[in-house]
Amino acid sequence: MGWLSDHPLVADFDSAANHPLTPQEVAQQSNTKVHRVCGSGHRWPASPDNRVSMGSGCPDCGGTP
Ligand SMILES: [Zn+2]
């Protein structure tokens, strides 16, 4: 258990779209969906729990980061 800011998947946290929510305020096991953006600029909503436990990535990039 920890904060999203301490997890590698913080890299696709869309800070602008989630404003004023920050990774420091989101638990890694949270079921609340937050905005994601991948390295290619695709955006999609996903909960931290889904991302951490399932390892799911950007759906437009084939589900793998
Ligand atoms: Zn993508």
N, CA, C, O and the ligand as a Tripos MOL2 file, in Angstrom:
@<TRIPOS>MOLECULE
protein
  261   259    66     0     0
PROTEIN
NO_CHARGES

@<TRIPOS>ATOM
      1 N           0.8480   -1.1990    0.0000 N.3       1 MET1
      2 CA          0.0000    0.0000    0.0000 C.3       1 MET1
      3 C           0.8760    1.2390    0.0000 C.2       1 MET1
      4 O           1.8140    1.3580    0.7890 O.2       1 MET1
      5 N           0.5610    2.1370   -0.8790 N.am      2 GLY2
      6 CA          1.3180    3.3730   -0.9250 C.3       2 GLY2
      7 C           0.6060    4.3740   -1.8120 C.2       2 GLY2
      8 O          -0.5130    4.1500   -2.2730 O.2       2 GLY2
      9 N           1.2720    5.4540   -2.0290 N.am      3 TRP3
     10 CA          0.6890    6.4910   -2.8710 C.3       3 TRP3
     11 C           1.1190    6.3070   -4.3160 C.2       3 TRP3
     12 O           2.1810    5.7600   -4.6110 O.2       3 TRP3
     13 N           0.2630    6.7800   -5.2010 N.am      4 LEU4
     14 CA          0.5360    6.6540   -6.6230 C.3       4 LEU4
     15 C           1.8610    7.3260   -7.0010 C.2       4 LEU4
     16 O           2.5410    6.9110   -7.9390 O.2       4 LEU4
     17 N           2.2050    8.3590   -6.2580 N.am      5 SER5
     18 CA          3.4440    9.0850   -6.5440 C.3       5 SER5
     19 C           4.6840    8.2220   -6.3220 C.2       5 SER5
     20 O           5.7690    8.5400   -6.8100 O.2       5 SER5
     21 N           4.5090    7.1100   -5.5680 N.am      6 ASP6
     22 CA          5.6370    6.2210   -5.2860 C.3       6 ASP6
     23 C           5.6830    5.0360   -6.2450 C.2       6 ASP6
     24 O           6.5480    4.1700   -6.1140 O.2       6 ASP6
     25 N           4.7540    4.9860   -7.2170 N.am      7 HIS7
     26 CA          4.6590    3.8510   -8.1290 C.3       7 HIS7
     27 C           5.0720    4.2670   -9.5480 C.2       7 HIS7
     28 O           4.8180    5.4020   -9.9510 O.2       7 HIS7
     29 N           5.7090    3.3570  -10.3140 N.am      8 PRO8
     30 CA          6.1360    3.6830  -11.6790 C.3       8 PRO8
     31 C           5.0020    4.1680  -12.5800 C.2       8 PRO8
     32 O           5.2280    4.9560  -13.4980 O.2       8 PRO8
     33 N           3.7670    3.6900  -12.3120 N.am      9 LEU9
     34 CA          2.6880    4.0840  -13.2140 C.3       9 LEU9
     35 C           2.2700    5.5410  -13.0450 C.2       9 LEU9
     36 O           1.3950    6.0280  -13.7600 O.2       9 LEU9
     37 N           2.8820    6.2160  -12.1190 N.am     10 VAL10
     38 CA          2.6310    7.6510  -11.9940 C.3      10 VAL10
     39 C           3.0150    8.3600  -13.2910 C.2      10 VAL10
     40 O           2.5830    9.4840  -13.5480 O.2      10 VAL10
     41 N           3.8370    7.6870  -14.1100 N.am     11 ALA11
     42 CA          4.3050    8.2910  -15.3620 C.3      11 ALA11
     43 C           3.1580    8.6400  -16.3130 C.2      11 ALA11
     44 O           3.2700    9.5890  -17.0880 O.2      11 ALA11
     45 N           2.0390    7.8720  -16.2620 N.am     12 ASP12
     46 CA          0.9440    8.1880  -17.1820 C.3      12 ASP12
     47 C          -0.2190    8.8960  -16.4900 C.2      12 ASP12
     48 O          -1.3190    8.9830  -17.0380 O.2      12 ASP12
     49 N           0.0300    9.3920  -15.3030 N.am     13 PHE13
     50 CA         -0.9800   10.2050  -14.6040 C.3      13 PHE13
     51 C          -1.0820   11.5540  -15.3190 C.2      13 PHE13
     52 O          -0.0960   12.2800  -15.4430 O.2      13 PHE13
     53 N          -2.2960   11.8750  -15.7890 N.am     14 ASP14
     54 CA         -2.4850   13.1310  -16.5250 C.3      14 ASP14
     55 C          -2.7390   14.2730  -15.5370 C.2      14 ASP14
     56 O          -3.8760   14.5380  -15.1460 O.2      14 ASP14
     57 N          -1.6740   14.9240  -15.1530 N.am     15 SER15
     58 CA         -1.7540   15.9490  -14.1120 C.3      15 SER15
     59 C          -2.7030   17.0870  -14.4920 C.2      15 SER15
     60 O          -3.4230   17.6100  -13.6420 O.2      15 SER15
     61 N          -2.6990   17.4620  -15.7610 N.am     16 ALA16
     62 CA         -3.5580   18.5680  -16.2010 C.3      16 ALA16
     63 C          -5.0290   18.1920  -16.1140 C.2      16 ALA16
     64 O          -5.8450   18.9650  -15.6130 O.2      16 ALA16
     65 N          -5.3700   16.9920  -16.6060 N.am     17 ALA17
     66 CA         -6.7700   16.5670  -16.6230 C.3      17 ALA17
     67 C          -7.2800   16.2390  -15.2290 C.2      17 ALA17
     68 O          -8.4700   16.3890  -14.9510 O.2      17 ALA17
     69 N          -6.3930   15.7950  -14.3540 N.am     18 ASN18
     70 CA         -6.7980   15.4180  -12.9980 C.3      18 ASN18
     71 C          -6.7540   16.5850  -12.0150 C.2      18 ASN18
     72 O          -7.1770   16.4460  -10.8680 O.2      18 ASN18
     73 N          -6.2580   17.7030  -12.4460 N.am     19 HIS19
     74 CA         -6.1510   18.8730  -11.5820 C.3      19 HIS19
     75 C          -7.4630   19.1540  -10.8690 C.2      19 HIS19
     76 O          -8.5050   19.1400  -11.5230 O.2      19 HIS19
     77 N          -7.4740   19.4100   -9.5560 N.am     20 PRO20
     78 CA         -6.3130   19.6380   -8.6860 C.3      20 PRO20
     79 C          -5.8170   18.3690   -7.9780 C.2      20 PRO20
     80 O          -5.0040   18.4480   -7.0570 O.2      20 PRO20
     81 N          -6.3080   17.2060   -8.4100 N.am     21 LEU21
     82 CA         -5.8600   15.9610   -7.7940 C.3      21 LEU21
     83 C          -4.4170   15.6690   -8.1820 C.2      21 LEU21
     84 O          -4.0330   15.8320   -9.3400 O.2      21 LEU21
     85 N          -3.6200   15.2390   -7.2090 N.am     22 THR22
     86 CA         -2.2210   14.9250   -7.4940 C.3      22 THR22
     87 C          -1.9280   13.4820   -7.0890 C.2      22 THR22
     88 O          -2.6520   12.9160   -6.2690 O.2      22 THR22
     89 N          -0.8720   12.8730   -7.6550 N.am     23 PRO23
     90 CA         -0.5080   11.4920   -7.3120 C.3      23 PRO23
     91 C          -0.2000   11.3130   -5.8270 C.2      23 PRO23
     92 O          -0.2860   10.2070   -5.2920 O.2      23 PRO23
     93 N           0.1530   12.4010   -5.1810 N.am     24 GLN24
     94 CA          0.4440   12.3370   -3.7460 C.3      24 GLN24
     95 C          -0.8170   12.1230   -2.9250 C.2      24 GLN24
     96 O          -0.7450   11.7980   -1.7400 O.2      24 GLN24
     97 N          -1.9830   12.3080   -3.5620 N.am     25 GLU25
     98 CA         -3.2600   12.1880   -2.8570 C.3      25 GLU25
     99 C          -4.0360   10.9430   -3.2600 C.2      25 GLU25
    100 O          -5.1250   10.6950   -2.7400 O.2      25 GLU25
    101 N          -3.4780   10.1480   -4.1940 N.am     26 VAL26
    102 CA         -4.1800    8.9750   -4.7110 C.3      26 VAL26
    103 C          -3.4800    7.7030   -4.2380 C.2      26 VAL26
    104 O          -2.2790    7.5350   -4.4470 O.2      26 VAL26
    105 N          -4.2440    6.8000   -3.5910 N.am     27 ALA27
    106 CA         -3.6700    5.5410   -3.1360 C.3      27 ALA27
    107 C          -3.4910    4.5910   -4.3120 C.2      27 ALA27
    108 O          -4.2830    4.6010   -5.2540 O.2      27 ALA27
    109 N          -2.4440    3.7690   -4.2510 N.am     28 GLN28
    110 CA         -2.1870    2.8030   -5.3300 C.3      28 GLN28
    111 C          -3.3350    1.8220   -5.4910 C.2      28 GLN28
    112 O          -3.5650    1.3150   -6.5890 O.2      28 GLN28
    113 N          -4.0640    1.5460   -4.4020 N.am     29 GLN29
    114 CA         -5.1670    0.5890   -4.4570 C.3      29 GLN29
    115 C          -6.5200    1.2680   -4.6420 C.2      29 GLN29
    116 O          -7.5580    0.6200   -4.5030 O.2      29 GLN29
    117 N          -6.5240    2.5500   -4.9520 N.am     30 SER30
    118 CA         -7.7830    3.2660   -5.1360 C.3      30 SER30
    119 C          -8.5740    2.7060   -6.3130 C.2      30 SER30
    120 O          -8.0050    2.3630   -7.3490 O.2      30 SER30
    121 N          -9.9060    2.6150   -6.1420 N.am     31 ASN31
    122 CA        -10.7700    2.1570   -7.2280 C.3      31 ASN31
    123 C         -11.3620    3.3300   -8.0130 C.2      31 ASN31
    124 O         -12.1270    3.1310   -8.9560 O.2      31 ASN31
    125 N         -11.0080    4.5250   -7.6240 N.am     32 THR32
    126 CA        -11.5160    5.7090   -8.3130 C.3      32 THR32
    127 C         -10.7520    5.9220   -9.6200 C.2      32 THR32
    128 O          -9.5210    5.9360   -9.6400 O.2      32 THR32
    129 N         -11.4990    6.0850  -10.7010 N.am     33 LYS33
    130 CA        -10.8470    6.2870  -11.9920 C.3      33 LYS33
    131 C         -10.2280    7.6760  -12.0830 C.2      33 LYS33
    132 O         -10.8210    8.6750  -11.6750 O.2      33 LYS33
    133 N          -9.0380    7.7040  -12.6200 N.am     34 VAL34
    134 CA         -8.3580    8.9770  -12.8560 C.3      34 VAL34
    135 C          -7.9580    9.0380  -14.3290 C.2      34 VAL34
    136 O          -7.9040    8.0120  -15.0070 O.2      34 VAL34
    137 N          -7.6840   10.2170  -14.8070 N.am     35 HIS35
    138 CA         -7.2980   10.3910  -16.2010 C.3      35 HIS35
    139 C          -5.8660    9.9300  -16.4140 C.2      35 HIS35
    140 O          -4.9690   10.2170  -15.6200 O.2      35 HIS35
    141 N          -5.6780    9.1950  -17.5260 N.am     36 ARG36
    142 CA         -4.3560    8.6790  -17.8810 C.3      36 ARG36
    143 C          -3.9530    9.2330  -19.2340 C.2      36 ARG36
    144 O          -4.8030    9.5100  -20.0800 O.2      36 ARG36
    145 N          -2.6760    9.3910  -19.4320 N.am     37 VAL37
    146 CA         -2.1790    9.7460  -20.7580 C.3      37 VAL37
    147 C          -0.9020    8.9500  -20.9940 C.2      37 VAL37
    148 O          -0.0150    8.9170  -20.1410 O.2      37 VAL37
    149 N          -0.8140    8.3010  -22.1750 N.am     38 CYS38
    150 CA          0.3560    7.4740  -22.4540 C.3      38 CYS38
    151 C           1.4250    8.2770  -23.1700 C.2      38 CYS38
    152 O           1.2270    9.4540  -23.4740 O.2      38 CYS38
    153 N           2.5460    7.6500  -23.4380 N.am     39 GLY39
    154 CA          3.6560    8.3280  -24.0830 C.3      39 GLY39
    155 C           3.3430    8.7940  -25.4930 C.2      39 GLY39
    156 O           4.0300    9.6590  -26.0370 O.2      39 GLY39
    157 N           2.2860    8.2070  -26.0940 N.am     40 SER40
    158 CA          1.8860    8.5960  -27.4450 C.3      40 SER40
    159 C           0.7900    9.6520  -27.4440 C.2      40 SER40
    160 O           0.3410   10.0940  -28.5020 O.2      40 SER40
    161 N           0.3600   10.0570  -26.2400 N.am     41 GLY41
    162 CA         -0.6310   11.1170  -26.1430 C.3      41 GLY41
    163 C          -2.0700   10.6420  -26.0850 C.2      41 GLY41
    164 O          -2.9900   11.4600  -26.0820 O.2      41 GLY41
    165 N          -2.2850    9.3100  -26.0390 N.am     42 HIS42
    166 CA         -3.6440    8.7910  -25.8950 C.3      42 HIS42
    167 C          -4.1270    9.0220  -24.4760 C.2      42 HIS42
    168 O          -3.3510    8.9410  -23.5240 O.2      42 HIS42
    169 N          -5.4170    9.3110  -24.3410 N.am     43 ARG43
    170 CA         -5.9860    9.5180  -23.0150 C.3      43 ARG43
    171 C          -7.0830    8.5050  -22.7480 C.2      43 ARG43
    172 O          -7.8880    8.1930  -23.6260 O.2      43 ARG43
    173 N          -7.1050    7.9890  -21.5040 N.am     44 TRP44
    174 CA         -8.1520    7.0510  -21.1120 C.3      44 TRP44
    175 C          -8.2610    7.0610  -19.5980 C.2      44 TRP44
    176 O          -7.2990    7.3760  -18.8980 O.2      44 TRP44
    177 N          -9.4730    6.7030  -19.0830 N.am     45 PRO45
    178 CA         -9.6470    6.6570  -17.6360 C.3      45 PRO45
    179 C          -9.3410    5.2650  -17.0900 C.2      45 PRO45
    180 O          -9.7260    4.2650  -17.6960 O.2      45 PRO45
    181 N          -8.6590    5.1920  -15.9640 N.am     46 ALA46
    182 CA         -8.3870    3.9140  -15.3240 C.3      46 ALA46
    183 C          -8.1190    4.1480  -13.8380 C.2      46 ALA46
    184 O          -7.5340    5.1580  -13.4470 O.2      46 ALA46
    185 N          -8.5590    3.1930  -13.0230 N.am     47 SER47
    186 CA         -8.3020    3.3140  -11.5940 C.3      47 SER47
    187 C          -6.8930    2.8410  -11.2860 C.2      47 SER47
    188 O          -6.3830    1.9470  -11.9630 O.2      47 SER47
    189 N          -6.2570    3.4160  -10.2870 N.am     48 PRO48
    190 CA         -4.9210    2.9530   -9.8810 C.3      48 PRO48
    191 C          -4.9020    1.4620   -9.5560 C.2      48 PRO48
    192 O          -3.9380    0.7670   -9.8780 O.2      48 PRO48
    193 N          -5.9870    0.9590   -8.9060 N.am     49 ASP49
    194 CA         -6.0290   -0.4520   -8.5340 C.3      49 ASP49
    195 C          -5.9540   -1.3240   -9.7790 C.2      49 ASP49
    196 O          -5.2300   -2.3190   -9.8040 O.2      49 ASP49
    197 N          -6.7040   -0.9470  -10.8140 N.am     50 ASN50
    198 CA         -6.7040   -1.7070  -12.0560 C.3      50 ASN50
    199 C          -5.3280   -1.6930  -12.7040 C.2      50 ASN50
    200 O          -4.8550   -2.7130  -13.2050 O.2      50 ASN50
    201 N          -4.6980   -0.5380  -12.6890 N.am     51 ARG51
    202 CA         -3.3860   -0.4010  -13.3140 C.3      51 ARG51
    203 C          -2.3150   -1.1720  -12.5450 C.2      51 ARG51
    204 O          -1.4470   -1.8020  -13.1490 O.2      51 ARG51
    205 N          -2.3750   -1.1240  -11.2180 N.am     52 VAL52
    206 CA         -1.3510   -1.7610  -10.4030 C.3      52 VAL52
    207 C          -1.5040   -3.2800  -10.4030 C.2      52 VAL52
    208 O          -0.5270   -4.0050  -10.5910 O.2      52 VAL52
    209 N          -2.7380   -3.7640  -10.1910 N.am     53 SER53
    210 CA         -2.9440   -5.1990  -10.0390 C.3      53 SER53
    211 C          -3.0310   -5.9300  -11.3770 C.2      53 SER53
    212 O          -2.5900   -7.0750  -11.4800 O.2      53 SER53
    213 N          -3.5930   -5.2890  -12.4040 N.am     54 MET54
    214 CA         -3.7590   -5.9520  -13.6910 C.3      54 MET54
    215 C          -2.6270   -5.6290  -14.6640 C.2      54 MET54
    216 O          -2.4070   -6.3480  -15.6380 O.2      54 MET54
    217 N          -1.9220   -4.5500  -14.3890 N.am     55 GLY55
    218 CA         -0.8360   -4.1710  -15.2870 C.3      55 GLY55
    219 C          -1.3450   -3.6760  -16.6250 C.2      55 GLY55
    220 O          -0.6020   -3.6500  -17.6060 O.2      55 GLY55
    221 N          -2.6150   -3.2830  -16.6700 N.am     56 SER56
    222 CA         -3.1980   -2.8330  -17.9250 C.3      56 SER56
    223 C          -2.6330   -1.4800  -18.3320 C.2      56 SER56
    224 O          -2.3800   -0.6190  -17.4890 O.2      56 SER56
    225 N          -2.4410   -1.3110  -19.6100 N.am     57 GLY57
    226 CA         -1.8910   -0.0560  -20.1020 C.3      57 GLY57
    227 C          -2.8360    0.6230  -21.0610 C.2      57 GLY57
    228 O          -4.0430    0.3830  -21.0370 O.2      57 GLY57
    229 N          -2.2950    1.4590  -21.8930 N.am     58 CYS58
    230 CA         -3.0930    2.2270  -22.8390 C.3      58 CYS58
    231 C          -3.8310    1.2970  -23.8090 C.2      58 CYS58
    232 O          -3.1870    0.5000  -24.4910 O.2      58 CYS58
    233 N          -5.1790    1.3810  -23.8880 N.am     59 PRO59
    234 CA         -5.9520    0.5180  -24.7940 C.3      59 PRO59
    235 C          -5.6340    0.7930  -26.2760 C.2      59 PRO59
    236 O          -5.7060   -0.1130  -27.1070 O.2      59 PRO59
    237 N          -5.2920    2.0200  -26.5900 N.am     60 ASP60
    238 CA         -4.9760    2.3530  -27.9700 C.3      60 ASP60
    239 C          -3.6220    1.8050  -28.4130 C.2      60 ASP60
    240 O          -3.3600    1.6520  -29.6060 O.2      60 ASP60
    241 N          -2.7650    1.5130  -27.4290 N.am     61 CYS61
    242 CA         -1.4350    0.9620  -27.7420 C.3      61 CYS61
    243 C          -1.4010   -0.5490  -27.5590 C.2      61 CYS61
    244 O          -0.3300   -1.1550  -27.5710 O.2      61 CYS61
    245 N          -2.5810   -1.1620  -27.3890 N.am     62 GLY62
    246 CA         -2.6530   -2.6080  -27.2680 C.3      62 GLY62
    247 C          -2.6570   -3.1220  -25.8490 C.2      62 GLY62
    248 O          -2.4890   -4.3200  -25.6240 O.2      62 GLY62
    249 N          -2.8490   -2.2310  -24.8790 N.am     63 GLY63
    250 CA         -2.9960   -2.6460  -23.4880 C.3      63 GLY63
    251 C          -1.7020   -2.8420  -22.7460 C.2      63 GLY63
    252 O          -1.7150   -3.1890  -21.5650 O.2      63 GLY63
    253 N          -0.5860   -2.6290  -23.4040 N.am     64 THR64
    254 CA          0.6850   -2.7430  -22.6950 C.3      64 THR64
    255 C           1.4280   -1.4100  -22.7620 C.2      64 THR64
    256 O           1.4710   -0.7720  -23.8140 O.2      64 THR64
    257 N           1.9970   -1.0050  -21.6670 N.am     65 PRO65
    258 CA          2.6900    0.2790  -21.6050 C.3      65 PRO65
    259 C           3.8840    0.3250  -22.5670 C.2      65 PRO65
    260 O           4.5790    1.3390  -22.6410 O.2      65 PRO65
    261 ZN         -1.3310    4.9030  -26.2280 Zn       66 ZN66
@<TRIPOS>BOND
     1     1     2 1
     2     2     3 1
     3     3     4 2
     4     3     5 am
     5     5     6 1
     6     6     7 1
     7     7     8 2
     8     7     9 am
     9     9    10 1
    10    10    11 1
    11    11    12 2
    12    11    13 am
    13    13    14 1
    14    14    15 1
    15    15    16 2
    16    15    17 am
    17    17    18 1
    18    18    19 1
    19    19    20 2
    20    19    21 am
    21    21    22 1
    22    22    23 1
    23    23    24 2
    24    23    25 am
    25    25    26 1
    26    26    27 1
    27    27    28 2
    28    27    29 am
    29    29    30 1
    30    30    31 1
    31    31    32 2
    32    31    33 am
    33    33    34 1
    34    34    35 1
    35    35    36 2
    36    35    37 am
    37    37    38 1
    38    38    39 1
    39    39    40 2
    40    39    41 am
    41    41    42 1
    42    42    43 1
    43    43    44 2
    44    43    45 am
    45    45    46 1
    46    46    47 1
    47    47    48 2
    48    47    49 am
    49    49    50 1
    50    50    51 1
    51    51    52 2
    52    51    53 am
    53    53    54 1
    54    54    55 1
    55    55    56 2
    56    55    57 am
    57    57    58 1
    58    58    59 1
    59    59    60 2
    60    59    61 am
    61    61    62 1
    62    62    63 1
    63    63    64 2
    64    63    65 am
    65    65    66 1
    66    66    67 1
    67    67    68 2
    68    67    69 am
    69    69    70 1
    70    70    71 1
    71    71    72 2
    72    71    73 am
    73    73    74 1
    74    74    75 1
    75    75    76 2
    76    75    77 am
    77    77    78 1
    78    78    79 1
    79    79    80 2
    80    79    81 am
    81    81    82 1
    82    82    83 1
    83    83    84 2
    84    83    85 am
    85    85    86 1
    86    86    87 1
    87    87    88 2
    88    87    89 am
    89    89    90 1
    90    90    91 1
    91    91    92 2
    92    91    93 am
    93    93    94 1
    94    94    95 1
    95    95    96 2
    96    95    97 am
    97    97    98 1
    98    98    99 1
    99    99   100 2
   100    99   101 am
   101   101   102 1
   102   102   103 1
   103   103   104 2
   104   103   105 am
   105   105   106 1
   106   106   107 1
   107   107   108 2
   108   107   109 am
   109   109   110 1
   110   110   111 1
   111   111   112 2
   112   111   113 am
   113   113   114 1
   114   114   115 1
   115   115   116 2
   116   115   117 am
   117   117   118 1
   118   118   119 1
   119   119   120 2
   120   119   121 am
   121   121   122 1
   122   122   123 1
   123   123   124 2
   124   123   125 am
   125   125   126 1
   126   126   127 1
   127   127   128 2
   128   127   129 am
   129   129   130 1
   130   130   131 1
   131   131   132 2
   132   131   133 am
   133   133   134 1
   134   134   135 1
   135   135   136 2
   136   135   137 am
   137   137   138 1
   138   138   139 1
   139   139   140 2
   140   139   141 am
   141   141   142 1
   142   142   143 1
   143   143   144 2
   144   143   145 am
   145   145   146 1
   146   146   147 1
   147   147   148 2
   148   147   149 am
   149   149   150 1
   150   150   151 1
   151   151   152 2
   152   151   153 am
   153   153   154 1
   154   154   155 1
   155   155   156 2
   156   155   157 am
   157   157   158 1
   158   158   159 1
   159   159   160 2
   160   159   161 am
   161   161   162 1
   162   162   163 1
   163   163   164 2
   164   163   165 am
   165   165   166 1
   166   166   167 1
   167   167   168 2
   168   167   169 am
   169   169   170 1
   170   170   171 1
   171   171   172 2
   172   171   173 am
   173   173   174 1
   174   174   175 1
   175   175   176 2
   176   175   177 am
   177   177   178 1
   178   178   179 1
   179   179   180 2
   180   179   181 am
   181   181   182 1
   182   182   183 1
   183   183   184 2
   184   183   185 am
   185   185   186 1
   186   186   187 1
   187   187   188 2
   188   187   189 am
   189   189   190 1
   190   190   191 1
   191   191   192 2
   192   191   193 am
   193   193   194 1
   194   194   195 1
   195   195   196 2
   196   195   197 am
   197   197   198 1
   198   198   199 1
   199   199   200 2
   200   199   201 am
   201   201   202 1
   202   202   203 1
   203   203   204 2
   204   203   205 am
   205   205   206 1
   206   206   207 1
   207   207   208 2
   208   207   209 am
   209   209   210 1
   210   210   211 1
   211   211   212 2
   212   211   213 am
   213   213   214 1
   214   214   215 1
   215   215   216 2
   216   215   217 am
   217   217   218 1
   218   218   219 1
   219   219   220 2
   220   219   221 am
   221   221   222 1
   222   222   223 1
   223   223   224 2
   224   223   225 am
   225   225   226 1
   226   226   227 1
   227   227   228 2
   228   227   229 am
   229   229   230 1
   230   230   231 1
   231   231   232 2
   232   231   233 am
   233   233   234 1
   234   234   235 1
   235   235   236 2
   236   235   237 am
   237   237   238 1
   238   238   239 1
   239   239   240 2
   240   239   241 am
   241   241   242 1
   242   242   243 1
   243   243   244 2
   244   243   245 am
   245   245   246 1
   246   246   247 1
   247   247   248 2
   248   247   249 am
   249   249   250 1
   250   250   251 1
   251   251   252 2
   252   251   253 am
   253   253   254 1
   254   254   255 1
   255   255   256 2
   256   255   257 am
   257   257   258 1
   258   258   259 1
   259   259   260 2
@<TRIPOS>SUBSTRUCTURE
     1 MET1         2 RESIDUE 1 A MET
     2 GLY2         6 RESIDUE 1 A GLY
     3 TRP3        10 RESIDUE 1 A TRP
     4 LEU4        14 RESIDUE 1 A LEU
     5 SER5        18 RESIDUE 1 A SER
     6 ASP6        22 RESIDUE 1 A ASP
     7 HIS7        26 RESIDUE 1 A HIS
     8 PRO8        30 RESIDUE 1 A PRO
     9 LEU9        34 RESIDUE 1 A LEU
    10 VAL10       38 RESIDUE 1 A VAL
    11 ALA11       42 RESIDUE 1 A ALA
    12 ASP12       46 RESIDUE 1 A ASP
    13 PHE13       50 RESIDUE 1 A PHE
    14 ASP14       54 RESIDUE 1 A ASP
    15 SER15       58 RESIDUE 1 A SER
    16 ALA16       62 RESIDUE 1 A ALA
    17 ALA17       66 RESIDUE 1 A ALA
    18 ASN18       70 RESIDUE 1 A ASN
    19 HIS19       74 RESIDUE 1 A HIS
    20 PRO20       78 RESIDUE 1 A PRO
    21 LEU21       82 RESIDUE 1 A LEU
    22 THR22       86 RESIDUE 1 A THR
    23 PRO23       90 RESIDUE 1 A PRO
    24 GLN24       94 RESIDUE 1 A GLN
    25 GLU25       98 RESIDUE 1 A GLU
    26 VAL26      102 RESIDUE 1 A VAL
    27 ALA27      106 RESIDUE 1 A ALA
    28 GLN28      110 RESIDUE 1 A GLN
    29 GLN29      114 RESIDUE 1 A GLN
    30 SER30      118 RESIDUE 1 A SER
    31 ASN31      122 RESIDUE 1 A ASN
    32 THR32      126 RESIDUE 1 A THR
    33 LYS33      130 RESIDUE 1 A LYS
    34 VAL34      134 RESIDUE 1 A VAL
    35 HIS35      138 RESIDUE 1 A HIS
    36 ARG36      142 RESIDUE 1 A ARG
    37 VAL37      146 RESIDUE 1 A VAL
    38 CYS38      150 RESIDUE 1 A CYS
    39 GLY39      154 RESIDUE 1 A GLY
    40 SER40      158 RESIDUE 1 A SER
    41 GLY41      162 RESIDUE 1 A GLY
    42 HIS42      166 RESIDUE 1 A HIS
    43 ARG43      170 RESIDUE 1 A ARG
    44 TRP44      174 RESIDUE 1 A TRP
    45 PRO45      178 RESIDUE 1 A PRO
    46 ALA46      182 RESIDUE 1 A ALA
    47 SER47      186 RESIDUE 1 A SER
    48 PRO48      190 RESIDUE 1 A PRO
    49 ASP49      194 RESIDUE 1 A ASP
    50 ASN50      198 RESIDUE 1 A ASN
    51 ARG51      202 RESIDUE 1 A ARG
    52 VAL52      206 RESIDUE 1 A VAL
    53 SER53      210 RESIDUE 1 A SER
    54 MET54      214 RESIDUE 1 A MET
    55 GLY55      218 RESIDUE 1 A GLY
    56 SER56      222 RESIDUE 1 A SER
    57 GLY57      226 RESIDUE 1 A GLY
    58 CYS58      230 RESIDUE 1 A CYS
    59 PRO59      234 RESIDUE 1 A PRO
    60 ASP60      238 RESIDUE 1 A ASP
    61 CYS61      242 RESIDUE 1 A CYS
    62 GLY62      246 RESIDUE 1 A GLY
    63 GLY63      250 RESIDUE 1 A GLY
    64 THR64      254 RESIDUE 1 A THR
    65 PRO65      258 RESIDUE 1 A PRO
    66 ZN66       261 GROUP 0 **** ****
